[in-house]
Amino acid sequence: MTLQNKNAVIYGAGGSLGGAVAKALAGAGARVFLTGPNPRSIKKISDEIIASGGLAEIAIVDAFDEKAIDRHLQQVVSSAGTIDISFNAVGVDVVQNVPLTEISAEDFVKPITLTMQTRFMTAIAAGKMMMKQKSGVILSLTATPGGIGYPHTGGFGPACSGVESFSRTLASELGAYGIRVVNIRSGGSPDSRVFKTAIDTMPDVMDPILKKMEADTMLKKLPLMADIANTAVFLASDLAGQITGVTIDVTGGTTAALNYRVDRLD
């Protein structure tokens, strides 16, 4: 129980990755405060955590509303005493699969603006609380385009790069208060909801796409949601006490080499 007596606030907890991380944190002993715009989805995650013996509470919080974020954190502190972990997994709509030369300025800029807005608001709100207690961990999530040029991803790639840069900068400012800030870079989990939906509805299209993504990894397999969730647990724990200001790459090595040139060993 590496996170025993820790309190974690998760934004976007009703999503597949947000939910997976929430369950992993609770499984490691943390009391989790699940937030999101959809009460049904976060209650489902909460029920699963409680049924497994964990501690979970839910709240409808708009992660793009600064005042709503602050009010909720005040409530968490009032009931739990501290905020030890903050994790933002809020997703935004992105126009992708078209060249940048064919995308509108609005469609390019919007995901960058929205992604940075919610990450900034939740991280800064948590940071202010954590500065008073002189401890805490702020986690965020990006994807492969944050670490390598990735065509036809629209504004998603720059949004990932922006979050990673923000995470480093915030870590440099909050480190003196004993606060760690770390980003997790995911390679895209085929068992996540967005992938599973695409696979179910477009199997002929998704099969070659997944094979190409796997070929781009060093390990010749994509990380599952559990891999991301387990990384979050480790980073949130004292075992990672000297890790801050970096992005931990959980892409199977996608961003570090031209891995498609090496065949899978059967």
Buried (B, 14 or more C-beta within 10 A) or exposed (E): EBBEEBBBBBBBBBBBBBBBBBBBBBBBBBBBBBBBBEEEBBBBBBEBBEEEEBBBBBBEBBBBEBEBBBBBBEBBBEEBEBBBBBBBBBBBEBBBEEEEEEBEEEBBBBBBBBBBBBBBBBBBBBBEBBBEBEBBBBBBBBBBBBBBEBEEBBBBBBBBBBBBBBBBEBBEEBEEBBBBBBBBBBBBBBBBBBBBEBBEEEEEEBEEBBEEBBBBBBBBBBBBBBBBBBBBBBBBBEEBEEBBBBBBBBBBBBBEEEBEEEEEEE
